[in-house]
Amino acid sequence: MSRVTATYEIETAFPLAQAAATMAGEQSTGTFVRVPGETDELREAHAARVEQLVELGDVAEPSLPGAGTPKNWDGKRRRARVVLSWPISNFGLSLPNLLATINGNLSELKAFSGLRLIDVTLPPEFLTRYQGPQFGVAGTRELAGVYDRPIIGTIIKPSVGLSPQATAEQVRVLVEAGVDFIKDDELQADGPHCPFGERVSAVMRVINDHAERTGKKVMFAANLTGEIDEMLARHDHVLANGGTCVMASMNSIGLPAMKVLRAHSQLPIHGHRNGWGMLGRSPAIGMSYIAFQKLWRLAGIDHTHVNGIDNKFCESNESVIASARECLTPMFPAPHPGCEIMPVFSSGQSAKQAAPTFAALGSVDCMFAAGGGIMAHPGGPAAGVRALQQAWQAAVAGVPVEQAANDAPELKAALGAFGG
């Protein structure tokens, strides 16, 4: 029978084998004592297995409060990597119930002063119930009309406060500047000062007019986050107005709602990860983005944010690139769909990050989103877009950015404005 595997990093004062067994029992057949009905046959069929246990070293102090110690404690707290597995018959082909299994009560167990989900591997049977991304990298590129380079994007700012007409005017500036992709801020959905329907209609009039004049249709990710019926109606409004993308806040709507949206959608779904910091910031608790994004890829998103190199947030460059690479790595072996999606680099990005991003990722299959890096360019937004394109051209060609800037005035100005 197919099994799900999950990898954790733990911290505990208990003997490691005992701690791992506690995890397996808590999240499958067992509790703190053997109970009637927990037969050997039942345990053989349904108990979680400890597939791997690797000690990683000692820690001086507990990372989380409330952890206990065993009798006859030797005074040491140890870190370890633990791999558990479960038969899919325990929870069925259900992402919500899978999540309850791999990330349920574990973090509350007194035996642990640290417990973090690092990765999860799912069997292809999940593809019989979940559709995965509809457009992914290739479909997004086709709709955006951008090939062989990153999709250059930006975001509407101020995040809230603009009217539908003011939003459309900002979009007009951006599409005339040559940007490929624009998104709503996650804070802007359907407030009374900027109703979703009015905003999308106003924005798409600008985008459609620009497309008729130039042949380039800019992708606009309209934030339709809301109740399920609202999201489906908002999707239909975007589609009717000629839009080519919708956006949803993943943590806000949940996996079942994303599954419903994916089944209904005729457009790429831009999955915004706001709120992930609560899950991912601490090294002692929560889950890595490697694990997190796999669940959402299967549920049906086509793009997702991964932060950016030298970003304004707390995430390390190593974590950012690991997440981006994972988005482009197949979840399932051929001939099954790999469910690859487009990683979106954002957060304080400008022309100076193009070369290190390409060097680390090794691919141009990404969105590269810049706000100030476009709008605050000394030559204006069009020069900001051109500078990003020039920076990526140089990065792919292997030309140092300072050298490329000698023949690219927009790039030269961007390096001067944004730190060289």
N, C-alpha and C positions, 0 to 999 in steps of 0.2 A: 504494500500500500504506500502511496506517495506521502511524503512528509514535508512539513515546513521546518526550516531551521532558522534559529535566531542566535546572534552573537552578542554577548554582553561583556562589559568590563565592570568588575565588582570590587568592593572593598569591604573587608569583614575581619572581625576578631575571632571568628569561629574557624575550625579546621576547614580547609577549602573544599574537600570532598563532601563534608557535611553541609556546608553552605550551598553548594551546587545541587545537592540532593533536595535541600529545602526548597530551592527555586522550582525544581522539576515537580515536586509534590504539590506545592501551592498552586501551580498553574495547570494541573491536570487532575489526577485522581485523589490526591491525598490531602490531609490536613495535619495538625500537629500530633495526632494519634491515629492509629489504625481504627477504622470504623466498620460496623457491620455492613456487609455488601461489597466491601472492597476486597474482592476475591483475587487470588493469584491470576485467574484467567482474565478478569477485568483489568488488572494492572498490566498484564502482558499486552493486551490489546490497546489500552488507552493511556498508559502512563507516559509522561514526557521522559525522554532519555537525555542523559548527559553524554554528549558526543565528544566533547573535548574540554580539557581543563588545563590551563597553562598559567603557572605562577609568574607574576610580573614584578614582584618586589614588595618591600615593606613601606608603610607610611607612619609618620610620627604621631599624627593627630587625626581623629575622625573628621571626614569632610562634611558630614551631615549630622545634625543633632538627633538624639533619641535612640542611638544604636546601643544594643546590649552586648554583654560579654558572656562567654561560656563558663561553666564551672571548671575549676582548675586551669584558668586561662594562663597562657604562657607570656602574656604581656605584649604580644605582637599583633599588629593589624596588617593584613596582607592584601595586595591587589592581585587580580587574576582575570584572565580572559576565559569565558565560559561559553560553550556552544550547546544549546538545547535543541531538541527536535520533538515534533508532535505529529501524529497521524492526522490527515485532514478530516478524518471521520469525527474527530473531537468537536469541530466547529463548523464543518461544511465549507462550501465555497462562498464564504461571507467575510468581507473585509472588516465590518464592524466587530464581528465575533472573533476573527483572527486577532484584531487589535486588542481586544479584551484578554486574549490568551498571552500574547507576547509582551504586552505592556500594561497589564492589569494591576493587581495588587503588589507586584514585586517590589516597587520602590518604597513601599510602606513597611516592609518586613523589618523587624527589630534586629535581625541578625546582620543587617547590612548598614554600613556607614557611607556607602556609595554603591549605586547600581544604575548603569546606563546602557540602553539598547544601541548597539553599534551598527548592526546590519541584519537583514532578513532575506531569505531566499525562498521563493514560492515555486511550487510545481506548475507546469503548464495547464493543468486542469482548471485553474482559475480563469483562463481565457474562454472557457465555455460559458461563463456568466458575466464577465467583465469585458468591455470592448477595447480598453486601452485607448491611446490617442488616435483621433480620426485623421489628423493632418500631419502632425509631427514636423520634422525638419523639412522634408521635401514639399509637403503641401503648403506649409507656411511660406516657403520661398516662392512657390508658384503664385500664391495670392498676392504677395508683396512685390513680385516682379524683381526680386533681388537674388542674384546667383554669384557664386565664386567670391563672396566677401561677406563680412558680417552685415546683418540688418542694423542700420543705425537708427536708434530710437531716442525718444525723450518723453517727458511727462508734463501734464498740465500743472502749472504752479501759478499763483497760490493754490494749495491743495483744495481749499474750500473758500467760498466767498464770492467767486465769479458767477455772474448770471449766465444763462445759456448763450446769450449774444456775445458776452465778453469771452466766454470759452471758445466760441466759434472764431472770434477775431484772433485769438492766440493761435488757434489751429491754422488760420489763414497765413499768418506769419511763418509758421513752421513748415507747412507744405510748400510754400513759395521758396523757402530756404533749401529745399531738397531732401528733407528728412524722409525716412522710410516708414517709421512706426511711431505712433503717439498713443499714450495711455492715460486714462483717468487716474488720478490718485485714488488709493484705496479708501480714503476718507470721504470721497465724493461718490455718492450712489444715487439717491433720490430725495434729497432734502428739499424743503419748500422754496428755498431761494434759487435752486437750480434743478428743477424736476428732470428725471431721467429722459422722459419722452421728448421734452422740449430741447434738452441739451443735445441728444443724439440727432434729432432732426436738423437742428441748426448746424452742428458740426458736419453732418454728412452732406448738407447742401454745399458747403465749402469744398469738401473732399471730392464730391462728384463733379462739381464745376471745374476744379483743377484737373481732374482726370480727363474730362472731355477736351480741355484745352491742350494738355501736355501728353496724355497717354499714360501717365503715372498715377496709379491709385494708391494713396497712402493708407496703410493699415491703422485703424483706430480701435483700440481695445476699450470698449465701453464697460464700465463697472456695473454689472447687473446684480451684484450681491443682494440677497434678500430672502424672503420666503420662497418656497419652491414654485408656487403658482406665479408669483411676481417675476421670478427669474425666467420662466418659460415665456411669459408674455413679453418681457423686455428683450429677450433673444429675438422673438418674432418681429419686434419693432426695429431692431437693428438690421435684421435681414431685409425687411420691407423697404428700408431706407438705403439699401445698397452697401451696408457695412460688411466688413470682412473679418471681424474678430469680436469676441466678448471676453470679459474678465470677471473672475470670481475670487473672493477671498476664501481660501481653502479651509482654514481653521474656523471661520465664521459659519460656513454652511455645512461642513461635515461630509464624510465619504458617501453616505446614501444619497444626499442631495446632489453631489457631483455626479454620481452614477445616473441619476434621473436627467440631469442637465445634458450629460454626454449622449444619452440615448435620444434626446430631443434635438440636439444641436445640429445645425448645418454649417457651423462656423468653427474656426479654431478657438479653443478655450485657453486663455492666458491665466494660469494659476498663480495667484499672488500668495506669498507665504507669510504675510504679516501675522505676528503672534508666535512664529516659530522660535523666537528667542527665549520664550518661557520654557520651551522643550529642549533647546539646544545649547544655551549659553554655558550652563554649568558642566564641567567635566565629570561631575559626580552623580548626575541624575538626568532624567529625560531621555532623549534619543538623538542620534546623529541625523544630519540631513540625508545621508546615504540611505538610511532606512526609511525615513519619512517620505522622501520623494517617490520611492518605489510604489507605495500604496496609492499615491495620487496619480501616477502614470497609469497604473492599471485601471483606476477609476475613470480616467479619460482626459486629463489635461494634455495640452500640446506644447506649452512653454511654461517655464517657471524661473523665478529669480534665484540666483545663487550668490548674491552680493557681488563684490568686485575686488580686484587687486588694490591694495592700499586704500581700503574703503573707509568711510566715515564712522562705521560701526566697530564692534569689538572683534569680529571674526578674523582669524588669521588667513593669510594668503594660501597656505597649504590646505586649509579646510575649504576655502572657496573653490580652488581648482579641483579638489577631490570631488566636490559636489557636481561641478560642471562636467567633468569627465564621466561621472556616473550617469548623468542625463543622456549622454551619447552612447552608453554601453548597453548592449541588449540585455534585457531581463531574462529572456528565455532563449534556448538554443534553437537554431534552424531545424525544421522549416517553420517553427512557430514565429509569430510576430515578435520583434524585439522590444516593441513599445518605447523606442527612443524618442526623446523630445528635445526641444530647443532650449538650451540654457540661456538665461538673461543676465548679463553683467550690468550692475547698476551701483549706485551709492558713491557719489564723489568721483565719478569717472571723467576722464578727459583724454586728450591726445597722448599724454605722457604714459598712460597705462596700456596702450595698444600693443606695444612690443613685448612687454613682460607677460601680458595675457596670452598672446599668440605663442610665445615661447613655452609657456607652461601648459597650455591646452593642446597645442599642436593641431589646431583646426580652426577654420573660419565659420564653422557651423554654430553660430551663436547670435544673439542680439547684444548689441553694445549700446546701452542707454545712458545718455548724459543730459543733465539739466543745465546746470551752470556751465558745463563744458561746451555747450552750444549757445545758450542764450547770453552768456556773459563774455563771449569772444569779443575782443576789441573791434573787430571788423563787422560784428553783427552775426545773427543766427546763420545766414548762408555761409559765411566764412567759417563759423563753428562746425557746421556739417562737413564742409570741404576739408577742414583740418583733420577731422576724424577719419575721413576716407583716405587722405594722404598718409596719415600715421599708420593705418592698417596696410596700405599698399607697400609702404616701406618695410613694415614688419614681415610681411609675407615674402618680400624680395630679399630679406636679410640685410637691408641697408640700415645702418645706424640712424636713429631718428634725427639727430643733430645734423648729420650729413644730408639727409633728405630735405631738411628744412631750408637748406641753402637755395634750393630750387623751388620751394613751395612757401610763398609768403604767408598763406593762411596758417600753415603748420608752424612756421617760425613765430608768428604772433601768439599762437596758442601755447607754445612752450614757454614763451616769455611771460604770459599771463598766468599760467597754471603750474609753474614751478620747474620747468625744464625737464 
